[in-house]
Amino acid sequence: MQSITRNSIPLYSLFTANAISLTGNVFTAIAVPWFVLQTTGSATQTGITGFFTILPVVLAGFFGGTLIDRLGYKRTSIISDIASGVTTLLIPLLHFTIGLQFWQLMALVFLGALLDTPGTTARSALLPELAVQAGMPIERATSLTHVIERGARFIGAPLVGLLIGIMGTANVLWLDAASFFVSAAIVWIVIAAPKIEKQETQSGKYFDELKEGLRFIAQDKLILAIVIMIMLTNFLDAIFGGVVRPVYVKEVFGEALNLGLLIAANGGGAVIGGLIFAAIGHRLPRHTVFVAAFVLTGVQFWVYLLHPPIYILIATVLITSIGAGPLNPIIGSVEFERVPAGMRGRVFGAIGAGAWIAMPLGMLLGGVLTENFGTTIMLVALGITYFITTLSMAFIPAMKEMNRKSSSV
């Protein structure tokens, strides 16, 4: 790894802003569903909560990407973080004053996710120019970005589980709100807005530019194949992570701390895998690594099915999650190489929305199915389906193109 120089300070500042904001997001991701499950005991309502967390990500991805390109990446990041901080702040504020009804919580969860998504996309779009300025290969920059994302789970998940027991779920959300404001301040003060050349094809009409981004995805067979396959795996992950895992932990172990430790193990394994890929990933065949890593991550379903002691479950989840480390860095590298700089907002937003579009359905369906069939049957179904889906990527011709490097940056 290279040392920090004056030219690399903006890049590492971006990493820091992401780390703070993402750790806060982990707090919300655990505290809110646990609060619903704890107060209602309903897997269905927990699934509904997940639905209102994911749906706005899809909507913001499709319709907010063009706005990001128009406002600029730095400005969008700052506005989004401030708006998300205010929205998150309202949850504990209402809870401790006039009271918070379930429908009000769902509305705030929806708005929080809707406002947070453009900021995440904008910070991602800032990465290539900052990496070039710092003299860092794009594979390493994307790997470190996703190591930070996974590291936020590794640190934030057990911490929030511990804090829930000490402070209560509502109080944890004060910390989450503060993280957005700190992230906005870092981007505002340290990072200069990059100069991006506008594409000649821009029409000046919002929906025409939105269609242009969707058309780009449809015409690029590799990116389209990635979006479809990630959509399928995210659907399965939403069922597991949003409903089956918290219900399983509550039934088997009964404590939020154990849920936090398992999510931390997932993040820790991904950090290890991401660091390995950051060091040697630019020398490895992307397609082979991508398929093998995906298959490895799916082994966790069978481990949960065996109902091992918590320490064995944590250790095996840590190992299988190493496979998650290279996935997003590979996808990010492909996107940065193939997507024109002036179109990143709308294309990245649409790619993210396409990848997440099945997740709200996964949350709702997972809640209903888990309520009716239980966690054992769900884990068997998830394990079989995930293995077939991920292994099939080895035989899709378009996905083999990810080994070829081309640059539009």
N, C-alpha and C positions, 0 to 999 in steps of 0.2 A: 504494500500500500504506500502511496506517495504521501509526503509531508504536506502540511497546510501552508500555503503561500498566500500572498496578497490577492493574486488572481483567483485562488480557490475559495476564498472566504465567502463569497456569495453562494457558491454551491453547497458548502457545509452549513451555511445559515439556512438554506432551503431544507437540508436534511434535518436540522434542528427544529424548524417550524413544523415540519411533518411529524417528527417524533412527538412533540408536545400535543399537537392536535389529535393524532391517532391514538395516543394513550388515553386521552379524554374520551374518544369514541369507544374505546374498549370498556371504559367505565359504564357508559350508557348501554352498550350492547349486552352487558351482563346484568346491570342493576335494574333496568326497566323490565325485561322478561321475568327476572327472578321476583321482582316486586309483584307483578301480575300473578305469577304462579303461586306465590306465597299467600297473597290476599284472597285469591279466588279458587285456587286448587284446580283450575281448568286448563287442560292442554289445548282445548279449542280456543279459549281467549288468549292464551300464549301465542298460538298460531296467528290469531287476528293481529296481535301486537307486531309480530314479525311482518305480516302483510303490509301494515301501515309504515313499517320501517323501510321496506324494500321498494314498494310501488313508487314513491317519489324519486328514488334513485333512477328508475327507468324513465319516468317523465322528464326529470331534469336532464338526463343524458340525451334524450331525443331532441328536446326543445330548447335546452339551455346552451348547447354547444356553439351554435351560431352567435348567441349573445356573448359568449366568452371571446370569440374571435373579434367581435365588434368592440367590446369594452377594453380588451387587452388582458393579458394573462395576470399581470401583477395586480391591476385594479380589481379584477374579478375575485382574486384570491382574498384580498383585504375585505371587500364588501361582503363576501360570502361568510368569512369567519366572524365578522362583527354581527351580522344578522343571525348566524347560528348561535352565537354566544347569548344574544338577547332571548332567542326562542328557548334555549336550554334553561336559562335563568328563570324563566316563567314557571317551569315545572315545580321546583321546590318552593318558589315564592307563593304560588297558588295553594300548594299543599299545606303550607304552614299558616296561611291567612284565612282565605274563604273556603278552602277545601278543594279537592281535585276529583272530579268524576271521571269514570272510565272513558267516556267519549271525549272529554277535554284532554285527557292524557294522549289519546289516539291522535287528536288534532295537532297537538304540540309535537308528538313524535313524527308525524307526517311532515309538518313544516320544517322541523329541524333537519330531517334527512333531505328534504327538497332544497334547502338553502345550503347545506353542507356539500352536496355533490358538485356544483360548479366550481367551488373552491378547490376541491381535490383534483378535478380535471385541469384547472388552470395551473396549479403547482406542478402537475405532471408535464404540462406543455412548456413550462419554463426550463425543464431539465436539459435539453440538448445544447442550447447556447451556453449555459453555465458549465456544462461538462467540457465543451470545446475550450472555453475560457480557462478552465482549470487544467486542461491537458489530460483529461481522463477518458479512457475508452468507453463507448456507450454501454457495452455489456457490463462493465464494472459499475458505472453510474446507476444503471437500472437495477443491478443486483443490490447495491447499497441502499437504494430507495426501498426495495422490497424487504431487505434485511431489517430496515428500520420499522417497516410496517409489521413484520412478524415479531420483531423485538418488542414492539408496543404491546402485543398480546402476551409475550413472555413475562414482561415486567408488570403490565397493567392488570392482567387477569387475576393472578394470586393477590395482588395488592387490593383490588376492588373487592375480592371475596373476603379479605381480612377487614377492610374498612366497612363493609356492609354489616359485619358482626359488631363492629365497634360504634359506628356512627349512624347506621340505618341507611336504607337505599336512597331516600330523598336527599340526605345531606351529601352523599357522594356526588350528586348532580351539580352542587355548587362548584366543586372542583372541575367538573367537565366544562361548565360555562366559562370559568377563568381560563382554561386552556385555549379556547378559541380566541380570546382577546390577546393573549400572549403571542399566539401564532400570527395574528394579524399585525401586531406591532413589529415582529421580526422581519416579515416580508416588506412592510412599509419602510422601515428604517434602513435596512441593510442591502436589499436586492434592488438593482436597477432594472427597469422595464426593458426587455430586449427589443431591438429594432427588427421587426418582421416585415419582409416585403409582401405586399398584398398581391394576391393572385389576379391575373388579368381577367379571369373568368367570373370574378365577383360581379353580381348584377345589381347590388344595392338593395335587393328585395329579400326580406328575411327568409321567407319560405322557399324561395328559389335557391338561396345559399344552403338551407337545410337539406333540400333535395340533392344538391350537388355533393354534399358529404355522404348521403346515403347511396348515391350513384357510384361514388368512388369505392365504397365497400363492396357493393354488388359486383363491380367489374374486376375487383382484385380477388382471384379465386382463393389465394392463401388466407387472406384476412377474413373472407367470408367463411371459409372452412373452420378457422379458429373460433370465430364468433359462434357458429352453430354448435361446435363441440363443447365450448365453455358454457354455453347456455344449458346444455344437457347436464353437464357435471355440476353446475351451480344449482340446478333444480334439485338434484340429489343431495348436494351439500346443505341446501336450505332446509330440506326435510330433517336431515340429521342434526345440524348445528342449531337450527331455530326451535326445534320441538323435541326430537327423539333424545338428544343428549341431555338437555336439562331435565326432562321427565325421568330418564334413566338414572341420573345422578340423585335426584330427589327420592326416587324409589329405593335405590340400592345403598346410597351413602347418606342422604338426608341433609347435607350441608352445602351452602353456597361456596365455601372455601374449596371443596373438592372439585366443583365445577370450574372454579378459577384455576386450580392447579392443572386440570386436564387441558384447558384452553392454553395455559402457559406452556405446557409440554408440547402442544401443537405448534405454538409460536417458536419455542426454543428449537425444536427440530428443524423448522423452516429457516430459522436464523443460521443454523449450522450448514444446511444445504445451500443457502444463499451465499454464505461466506466462501464455501468451497467453489461455487460457480463463479463468484466474483474474482477468485484467484486464477482459475484455469478455464473458465467457461468459454472464453473467446477462442480457445484451441480445440474445443469439443464439437462433434456433430450435433447440431441443435435438435434435429428431429429424433434421433435415437435417445438423447437425454430426456426430451420432452415426454415421449411415450413411456419410457422406463420409470420416470419420476411419477407420472400420473398413476401407473399401476401400483407402485409402492404405496402411495397415499391411501389407496382403497383397502389395503390390508387391515386398517384400523377397525373397520366394521366387524370383522371376524374376531378381533381381540375383545371388543366390547361384548360380543355374544357369549364369550366364555365366562363372563362374570368373575374375573380375577380380583385379587385384593388390589386396593387403590394404588399401592406402590408399584406393583407389576404393571397395572394398566397405564400408569403415568410413564413408566420406562418404555413400554412398547409403543405408546403413542408418540413419544419423543423420537424413537427410531424411525417409525413409518412416516413421520412428518418431515423428515429430511428430504423426502421426495418433493414436498411442496416448495422448497427453496428455489429451484431453478425455473419454475413454471412462469411466474409473472415477469422475471427478467428476460426470458426468451421472448415472450409475447411483446414486452415493451421494446426490446431491441428491434424486432421485426417491424413494429409500428413506426418507430422513429426513422427507420431506414426507408420505409415505403410511403409515408404520408407527407405531402408537402407542408412546409413550415407554417404557411398562412392558413392552412385548413385544420390544424391540430384540434382546435376547440370543437368544431362540429363533428369531425371524424372520430376523435377520441371519445367524445360524448356519446355518439351513436354506437360506437363499438361497445362502450361500457353498458349502455342501455340494452343493446342486443344481448350481451352476455348475462345481464341481470333480469331480463324480461320474464323468465320463467320462475324466478325466485319467489315473488309474491304468491303465485299459485302453489309453489312447493310448501310455503309456510302454512297456507290454509289447508291444503290437502294433507300435509303432515300432521296437523293438529287433529283433524277428523279421523284419519286412519289410525293414529297412535291411540286416540281415545277408544276406538272400537276394537283394534287388534292387539294392542300392547307393543312394548318395545322389542320383544324377542322376534316376532314375525317381521317387524319393520327392519330390524338389523339384517336378517337373512335376505330379504328382498333388496335392500340397499347394497349389500355385499355382492350379490350376483349381478345386478344391473350395472353397478359401477365398474366391475371387472370387464364386462362385455363392451361397455361404452368406451372405456379408456384404451383397451387393447385394439379396438377397431381403428384407432388413429394411425396405427402402424401401416395400414393398408390403403390409406387415402392419398392418392397421387399428389394432390395440391399441397398437402401438408409437408411433403418432402422438399418443397421449395424454400422452406425456412432455413435450409443449409446455405442457400445462396445469399450473399450480402450485396445489397445495392443501396445507394444513399440518395435521399432527396433533401437532406438537411442543408 
